[in-house]
Amino acid sequence: MSQAIDSRHSLRQRLQLVVKRLISIADQPWDNDDARLRKRAGVAAGYVTIVAPLSLPLAAPTPLVGWLLALGLSLFSAGNLVVLARTKRFERYVIALISTGGPFVLLTTVLAGGVTTSSGSVVWAFLVPAYAMLALGPRHARPWFVVFLATLLIAVAIDPLVRGVIAPPPYVIQLIFYAQNIGVPLTITFLLLRYTDIRRRAAEARSDELLTNAIPASIATRLKHGEDSIAESYPATTLVFADIVGFTPWAQRTDPARVVALLDDLFSRFDMVAAELGIEKIKTVGDAYMAAAGAPQARSDHAQAAVAFGRAILAEVADWRSANELALEVRVGIASGPVVGGVIGQRRIVFDLWGDTVNTAARMESSGVPGRIQLAASTRELLGGDGFEERQVDVKGLGMLTTYLLADT
């Protein structure tokens, strides 16, 4: 019993391997998943076109004529697949494949005695623009839709002549053709539509993911709803800047791949912590990381949240330094107050914040102490309590300021 099951399983695997090889003859090593799927669907359609003409003898008044036409079309389809396997020129293959659609439908219609007795064979012609849209794109599919309309009009125009020359097939054959000509092409059309809808939804999901990774989710939603210009005032925010001390000279003497990998690791850690604490990452510039609490989503505890984020940053940096045996440190600067935010750019859009609060937070970082968090007075007032080390600092562009280091970091 076990051997029989193993034998059936092995046979199924071999059949799957054979089918995969047959439908992957157009694959190229650089194809992405979408291109590979479209090509394999096209190749499968090519195999169908080898078999589909074999129904012609049933409709033909003279079986010999039907067989000659059927074998000719089948051999053409088989040759088209052979050329594809050798050249990998998929677009040429698709054009050759769908070029036979109109003539094949007209032949079937004529041999079956006309439009009304061929039981809807013209429906097959609609697969030409439908498949062209999938394989070649909407713009290239328009001419093939014209081909479908022309095929329909020609079939209707010659129907009186055909009915007077060729007798219709028996009723049973007409019934069989009706089920085949309506059911099969519409089923294929449904599958094509379903596939294109799945592709569209996947593309939209990927686009949404990229957009929300680039800008805050609330701003992305507004853009998707049609807002062209987004500019807001945020009266109560706290900005956080973090910068790696001595990064530039270290990067100059370090392998570029290692620099990028380590920076990506560190900022990915910051991203994770920001998501956990509800902090909005605004941007990174080189080795500097900017985030905000209270913009674009307002929150009453923005100062406390920003300080918690600063502490988490330093904890992540300590772990990062230990894991990678580095001597690098990070300065963190924080300031609170009103800011203006908005979306800039048309192609590579970004959400950014501007105002004195942003400049002050940046200066708190640049004038800070490695491994410590320096606060502006605006943030210190919102926090209250003890645990602060007061400093007098000559801040570039702002003059002499009273700042505060968190004593417990």
C-alpha positions as CSV (number, residue, x, y, z in Angstrom):
1,M,0.0,0.0,0.0
2,S,2.8,2.4,1.0
3,Q,4.7,1.5,-2.2
4,A,1.6,2.3,-4.3
5,I,1.2,5.7,-2.7
6,D,4.9,6.5,-3.2
7,S,4.7,5.4,-6.8
8,R,1.6,7.6,-7.5
9,H,3.4,10.5,-5.7
10,S,6.5,10.0,-7.8
11,L,4.5,9.9,-11.0
12,R,2.6,13.1,-10.0
13,Q,6.0,14.8,-9.4
14,R,7.3,13.7,-12.7
15,L,4.2,14.9,-14.5
16,Q,4.4,18.3,-12.7
17,L,8.0,18.6,-13.8
18,V,7.2,17.8,-17.4
19,V,4.3,20.4,-17.4
20,K,6.6,23.0,-15.8
21,R,9.2,22.5,-18.5
22,L,6.7,22.7,-21.3
23,I,5.2,26.0,-20.1
24,S,8.4,27.6,-19.1
25,I,10.1,27.5,-22.6
26,A,9.9,31.3,-22.8
27,D,11.4,32.0,-19.3
28,Q,14.5,34.2,-19.0
29,P,16.7,34.3,-15.9
30,W,16.0,38.0,-15.3
31,D,12.2,37.7,-15.5
32,N,10.3,38.8,-12.5
33,D,7.3,36.8,-11.2
34,D,4.8,38.8,-13.2
35,A,6.6,38.4,-16.5
36,R,7.2,34.7,-15.8
37,L,3.5,34.2,-15.1
38,R,2.4,36.1,-18.2
39,K,4.8,34.1,-20.4
40,R,3.7,30.8,-19.0
41,A,0.0,31.7,-19.5
42,G,0.9,32.6,-23.1
43,V,2.7,29.4,-23.7
44,A,-0.2,27.4,-22.3
45,A,-2.5,29.3,-24.7
46,G,-0.3,28.2,-27.5
47,Y,-0.7,24.5,-26.6
48,V,-4.5,25.1,-26.5
49,T,-4.3,26.5,-30.1
50,I,-2.7,23.2,-31.2
51,V,-5.7,21.3,-30.0
52,A,-8.5,23.8,-30.7
53,P,-8.5,23.5,-34.5
54,L,-9.1,19.8,-34.3
55,S,-12.8,20.5,-33.9
56,L,-13.0,21.8,-37.4
57,P,-13.7,18.4,-39.1
58,L,-16.9,18.2,-37.0
59,A,-18.2,21.4,-38.6
60,A,-16.9,20.9,-42.1
61,P,-19.3,19.6,-44.7
62,T,-16.3,17.6,-46.1
63,P,-14.2,16.0,-43.4
64,L,-11.0,16.1,-45.6
65,V,-11.2,19.9,-46.0
66,G,-11.8,20.2,-42.2
67,W,-8.8,18.0,-41.4
68,L,-6.5,19.8,-43.8
69,L,-7.4,23.2,-42.3
70,A,-7.2,21.8,-38.7
71,L,-3.8,20.2,-39.2
72,G,-2.5,23.4,-40.9
73,L,-3.5,25.6,-38.0
74,S,-2.2,23.1,-35.4
75,L,1.2,22.8,-37.2
76,F,1.4,26.6,-37.3
77,S,0.8,26.8,-33.6
78,A,3.3,24.1,-32.8
79,G,5.9,25.8,-35.0
80,N,5.2,29.1,-33.2
81,L,6.1,27.4,-29.9
82,V,9.2,25.9,-31.3
83,V,10.4,29.3,-32.6
84,L,9.6,30.8,-29.1
85,A,11.6,28.1,-27.4
86,R,14.6,28.9,-29.5
87,T,14.5,32.7,-29.7
88,K,12.7,33.6,-26.4
89,R,11.0,36.5,-28.4
90,F,7.7,36.4,-26.5
91,E,6.1,39.5,-28.1
92,R,6.7,38.1,-31.6
93,Y,5.2,34.8,-30.4
94,V,2.1,36.5,-29.0
95,I,1.5,38.5,-32.2
96,A,1.8,35.4,-34.3
97,L,-0.5,33.5,-31.9
98,I,-3.3,36.0,-31.9
99,S,-3.0,36.7,-35.6
100,T,-4.5,33.3,-36.3
101,G,-7.6,34.0,-34.1
102,G,-9.6,36.0,-36.6
103,P,-9.0,33.7,-39.6
104,F,-9.6,30.6,-37.5
105,V,-13.0,31.9,-36.3
106,L,-14.1,32.9,-39.8
107,L,-13.1,29.5,-41.1
108,T,-15.1,27.8,-38.4
109,T,-18.1,30.0,-39.0
110,V,-18.0,29.4,-42.7
111,L,-17.6,25.6,-42.4
112,A,-20.4,25.5,-39.9
113,G,-22.8,27.1,-42.3
114,G,-22.8,30.7,-41.1
115,V,-23.1,32.9,-38.0
116,T,-26.5,31.6,-36.9
117,T,-25.7,27.9,-37.3
118,S,-22.1,28.1,-35.9
119,S,-23.5,28.5,-32.4
120,G,-21.6,31.5,-31.3
121,S,-18.1,30.6,-32.6
122,V,-17.4,34.4,-33.1
123,V,-17.1,34.6,-29.3
124,W,-13.7,32.9,-29.7
125,A,-12.5,36.0,-31.6
126,F,-12.9,38.1,-28.4
127,L,-10.0,36.2,-26.9
128,V,-7.7,37.9,-29.3
129,P,-8.0,41.4,-27.7
130,A,-8.5,40.0,-24.3
131,Y,-5.2,38.1,-24.4
132,A,-3.4,41.0,-26.2
133,M,-4.3,43.2,-23.2
134,L,-2.8,40.7,-20.8
135,A,0.4,39.9,-22.8
136,L,1.1,43.2,-24.6
137,G,-0.7,45.8,-22.5
138,P,-3.8,48.0,-23.0
139,R,-2.3,50.3,-25.7
140,H,-1.3,47.4,-27.9
141,A,-4.6,45.7,-27.4
142,R,-6.7,48.4,-29.1
143,P,-5.9,47.3,-32.7
144,W,-6.7,43.7,-31.8
145,F,-10.1,44.8,-30.5
146,V,-10.7,46.3,-34.0
147,V,-9.7,42.9,-35.4
148,F,-12.4,41.3,-33.3
149,L,-15.0,43.8,-34.5
150,A,-13.9,43.3,-38.1
151,T,-14.1,39.6,-37.7
152,L,-17.7,39.9,-36.4
153,L,-18.7,42.2,-39.2
154,I,-17.2,40.0,-41.9
155,A,-18.9,36.9,-40.5
156,V,-22.3,38.7,-40.5
157,A,-21.7,40.2,-43.9
158,I,-21.0,36.9,-45.6
159,D,-23.6,34.9,-43.7
160,P,-26.3,35.1,-46.4
161,L,-23.8,33.8,-49.0
162,V,-22.5,31.0,-46.7
163,R,-26.0,29.8,-45.8
164,G,-26.8,29.5,-49.5
165,V,-23.8,27.4,-50.2
166,I,-23.0,25.3,-47.1
167,A,-25.6,23.2,-45.3
168,P,-25.6,23.6,-41.5
169,P,-24.3,20.7,-39.4
170,P,-26.7,18.3,-37.7
171,Y,-28.6,19.6,-34.6
172,V,-26.5,17.5,-32.2
173,I,-23.3,19.0,-33.6
174,Q,-24.8,22.5,-33.3
175,L,-25.7,21.8,-29.7
176,I,-22.2,20.6,-28.9
177,F,-20.7,23.7,-30.6
178,Y,-23.0,26.0,-28.7
179,A,-21.8,24.7,-25.3
180,Q,-18.2,24.8,-26.5
181,N,-18.2,28.2,-28.2
182,I,-20.0,29.9,-25.3
183,G,-18.6,28.1,-22.3
184,V,-14.9,27.7,-23.2
185,P,-14.0,31.3,-24.4
186,L,-16.0,33.0,-21.7
187,T,-14.4,30.8,-19.1
188,I,-11.0,31.8,-20.5
189,T,-12.0,35.4,-20.5
190,F,-13.1,35.1,-16.9
191,L,-9.7,33.6,-15.9
192,L,-7.9,36.4,-17.8
193,L,-10.0,39.1,-16.0
194,R,-9.4,37.4,-12.7
195,Y,-5.7,37.3,-13.3
196,T,-5.5,40.9,-14.3
197,D,-7.5,41.9,-11.2
198,I,-5.2,40.0,-9.0
199,R,-2.2,41.7,-10.6
200,R,-3.9,45.1,-10.2
201,R,-4.7,44.5,-6.5
202,A,-1.1,43.2,-5.9
203,A,0.3,46.3,-7.6
204,E,-2.0,48.6,-5.6
205,A,-0.9,46.9,-2.4
206,R,2.7,47.3,-3.3
207,S,2.2,50.9,-4.2
208,D,0.4,51.6,-0.9
209,E,3.2,49.9,1.0
210,L,5.9,52.0,-0.7
211,L,3.9,55.2,-0.2
212,T,3.3,54.6,3.5
213,N,6.9,53.7,3.9
214,A,7.9,57.0,2.3
215,I,5.4,59.3,4.1
216,P,3.0,59.0,7.1
217,A,0.0,56.8,6.6
218,S,-2.5,59.6,7.3
219,I,-0.8,61.8,4.7
220,A,-0.7,58.9,2.2
221,T,-4.4,58.3,2.7
222,R,-5.2,62.0,1.9
223,L,-3.0,61.8,-1.2
224,K,-4.9,58.7,-2.4
225,H,-8.2,60.5,-1.9
226,G,-7.1,63.1,-4.4
227,E,-5.6,66.0,-2.4
228,D,-2.9,67.6,-4.4
229,S,-1.4,70.1,-1.9
230,I,-1.1,69.2,1.8
231,A,0.2,71.8,4.3
232,E,-0.7,71.8,8.0
233,S,0.3,73.6,11.2
234,Y,1.0,71.4,14.1
235,P,1.0,73.5,17.3
236,A,2.2,70.9,19.8
237,T,5.0,68.6,18.7
238,T,8.4,67.4,19.8
239,L,11.2,66.7,17.3
240,V,13.9,64.2,17.8
241,F,17.3,64.2,15.9
242,A,19.9,61.5,16.2
243,D,23.3,61.6,14.6
244,I,26.3,59.2,14.7
245,V,29.4,60.9,16.1
246,G,32.4,60.6,13.9
247,F,30.5,58.7,11.2
248,T,32.2,60.5,8.2
249,P,35.9,59.6,9.0
250,W,34.8,56.1,10.0
251,A,32.9,55.6,6.8
252,Q,35.9,56.8,4.7
253,R,38.1,54.0,6.1
254,T,35.5,51.3,6.1
255,D,34.3,49.0,3.3
256,P,31.2,50.7,1.7
257,A,29.2,47.5,1.9
258,R,29.8,47.3,5.6
259,V,28.9,50.9,6.0
260,V,25.6,50.5,4.3
261,A,24.8,47.3,6.1
262,L,25.5,48.7,9.5
263,L,23.6,51.9,8.9
264,D,20.7,50.0,7.6
265,D,20.7,47.8,10.7
266,L,20.8,50.7,13.0
267,F,18.1,52.7,11.3
268,S,15.9,49.6,11.0
269,R,16.2,49.3,14.8
270,F,15.1,52.9,15.2
271,D,12.2,52.3,12.8
272,M,11.0,49.4,14.9
273,V,11.2,51.4,18.1
274,A,9.4,54.3,16.5
275,A,6.6,52.1,15.4
276,E,6.2,50.6,18.9
277,L,6.1,54.0,20.5
278,G,3.9,55.7,18.0
279,I,6.6,58.1,16.8
280,E,6.6,59.3,13.2
281,K,9.8,58.9,11.3
282,I,10.2,61.9,9.1
283,K,13.4,61.2,7.2
284,T,17.1,60.2,7.3
285,V,19.8,62.4,5.8
286,G,23.1,60.5,5.7
287,D,23.8,59.3,9.2
288,A,21.1,61.6,10.8
289,Y,17.7,60.4,11.8
290,M,14.7,62.7,12.3
291,A,11.4,61.8,14.0
292,A,8.4,63.6,15.5
293,A,5.8,63.1,18.1
294,G,2.6,65.0,17.7
295,A,2.8,65.4,13.9
296,P,1.0,64.5,11.8
297,Q,-1.1,62.8,14.4
298,A,-1.6,65.0,17.5
299,R,-0.9,63.6,20.9
300,S,-0.9,65.3,24.3
301,D,2.1,63.3,25.6
302,H,4.4,64.2,22.7
303,A,7.3,65.4,24.9
304,Q,7.2,62.2,27.1
305,A,6.9,60.0,24.0
306,A,9.9,61.7,22.3
307,V,12.1,61.3,25.4
308,A,11.1,57.6,25.6
309,F,12.1,57.3,22.0
310,G,15.4,59.0,22.6
311,R,16.1,56.6,25.5
312,A,15.2,53.6,23.3
313,I,17.5,54.9,20.6
314,L,20.5,54.9,23.0
315,A,19.6,51.4,24.2
316,E,19.5,50.2,20.6
317,V,22.8,51.9,19.8
318,A,24.5,50.2,22.8
319,D,23.3,46.8,21.6
320,W,24.3,47.7,18.0
321,R,27.8,48.7,19.1
322,S,28.3,45.6,21.1
323,A,27.0,43.3,18.3
324,N,29.2,44.8,15.7
325,E,32.3,45.7,17.9
326,L,32.1,49.4,17.1
327,A,33.3,52.4,18.9
328,L,30.7,54.8,17.5
329,E,28.3,56.8,19.6
330,V,25.1,58.7,18.9
331,R,24.0,62.2,20.0
332,V,20.3,62.8,20.5
333,G,18.7,66.3,20.5
334,I,15.0,67.1,21.3
335,A,13.0,70.3,21.1
336,S,9.2,71.0,21.4
337,G,7.0,73.6,19.9
338,P,4.9,74.4,16.8
339,V,5.9,73.2,13.3
340,V,4.6,73.4,9.8
341,G,4.4,70.2,7.8
342,G,3.5,69.3,4.2
343,V,4.2,67.2,1.1
344,I,6.7,68.4,-1.4
345,G,7.7,67.1,-4.8
346,Q,5.7,65.4,-7.6
347,R,7.8,62.4,-8.5
348,R,9.7,61.4,-5.3
349,I,7.3,63.0,-2.8
350,V,8.3,63.4,0.8
351,F,6.6,64.6,4.0
352,D,8.7,67.1,5.8
353,L,8.5,69.6,8.8
354,W,9.7,73.1,9.0
355,G,10.0,75.8,11.7
356,D,12.1,77.1,14.6
357,T,11.4,73.9,16.5
358,V,13.0,71.8,13.8
359,N,16.1,74.0,13.8
360,T,16.3,74.0,17.6
361,A,16.0,70.2,17.8
362,A,18.8,69.9,15.1
363,R,21.0,72.2,17.1
364,M,20.3,70.3,20.3
365,E,21.7,67.2,18.6
366,S,24.8,69.0,17.0
367,S,25.7,70.7,20.3
368,G,25.0,67.7,22.4
369,V,27.1,65.1,24.1
370,P,27.9,61.7,22.6
371,G,25.7,59.0,24.2
372,R,23.4,61.5,25.9
373,I,20.1,63.2,25.2
374,Q,20.1,67.0,25.2
375,L,16.7,68.8,25.6
376,A,15.7,72.3,24.7
377,A,14.1,74.4,27.4
378,S,10.8,74.0,25.6
379,T,10.8,70.2,26.2
380,R,12.2,70.5,29.7
381,E,9.2,72.7,30.7
382,L,6.7,70.1,29.4
383,L,8.3,67.2,31.3
384,G,8.6,68.7,34.7
385,G,10.2,66.8,37.6
386,D,13.9,66.2,38.3
387,G,16.7,64.3,36.6
388,F,18.1,67.0,34.4
389,E,21.6,68.4,34.1
390,E,21.5,72.0,33.2
391,R,24.0,73.4,30.7
392,Q,24.9,76.8,29.1
393,V,25.7,76.2,25.5
394,D,26.6,78.5,22.7
395,V,24.4,77.1,19.9
396,K,25.3,78.0,16.4
397,G,22.7,80.4,14.9
398,L,20.8,80.6,18.2
399,G,23.4,82.1,20.6
400,M,23.8,81.2,24.3
401,L,21.0,78.9,25.4
402,T,20.2,77.0,28.6
403,T,19.9,73.3,27.6
404,Y,19.3,70.1,29.7
405,L,20.9,66.7,29.6
406,L,18.9,63.7,30.8
407,A,20.9,62.6,33.8
408,D,19.8,59.0,33.7
409,T,21.1,58.2,30.2
